Amino acid sequence: MTFSNQLTILRILLVPVFVLLLMHSGAWYKLMGVFVFAFASLTDIYDGYHARKYGQITRLGAFLDPLADKLLITTAFLFYVWEGYLALWMVLLVAARDILVTGLRVWAEHIDHPVVTSQEAKYKTLAQNLFAYIIMLFILLKEQSFFGPNAAALMDEILYSPWLDYVMLAITLFTVWTGVSYLVSNRTLFLRNPAGGR
């Protein structure tokens, strides 16, 4: 249990914390929720850097790190669905793709043939993260006690506008495409059995 893996587990434990804070009606609770979400996201950046710098890259970390990241972002998206900002079917497609790919990565580890994350998948993760952060910022700006009624009205209009669905649709299509690309490029690997046959 390296320090990097401890940070990853901490990120997983913070997921319900930021959701509960954001669901609270108080503005200060929402602010704390945004800070917790931002802190959890920063641990994702630091734990990978720390593991590479100090040679603490482990198979457990290679599995837990992307899992924690997907859990954090998917939970944020589901919260946005709960609030009425995003359509459920798109979030479910994104979640299904990530669950499938994570399962296949576990299989690749099981047969001792770890798969390197593609550049497209990294762009996908970046797009998902940026979109989640932007909506989180809009939710914070919506608080009248912090930014006044005019800003709140504007953020409310943005959060319920079709533009969020358009952006989410683009992210969903790109996410699904990276999943299909992952399956195609690794199709021979996933047909093998643990003994190395087919």
Steps between C-alpha positions, in 0.01 A plus 500: 500500500715785368434869564371536145250219552392655829422824315300303244295333773448840664361627168250215494393574859448868417245423227194473730626795703494751216160374380341537845642848536373610158154361573474719810295817457754721677734705281801436723443126483497521120823699511659231717370237258674674210823519701479130590442413133796717394723347769403148395580589140841639599587175675451331163775716355737470794476127570610414145788749519606367841487137385718570196747720686562253782461179304181400681301389196308186596238285336256596772561866425472444124154352562375731778612831349282497184219337699503783755506761225205340319309470828556866581392631159210257452364589843521870412313436173230300682460786745449736203233262369332510842498880483354494148804640319588193290312217331524165676549286187823676404647465847404131504677447165815665632482294820439175307802563279722570800377194690561277196848635433594481869389136508706422193802670654459274804496201265815627327670524840379148582667354193816701575466728200422854627357736240638854465239776496466648151544868422136521394389361836708765676328772295166343587581515871616861467177601322285328761692659786489852353126474435435375854708785646324764290154384609624491858610863463160596358330337801716706734437824307128427526505570874332838552656553841844501339450662159159666504170438319618606153783248491268236644242560229763481228650178637152350534433580134830342393458188713159426351588599144531242217866593455602280791330206328678580174839500672414183692389333177836577339682364806277190501565425133874549545497281812316219321736529205806462726338191650441343158853591397634339817310178429613485138867573569513239781265239353766229476608558859152454643451172312791340679468280807729543801725218373574698188283305258178594322 
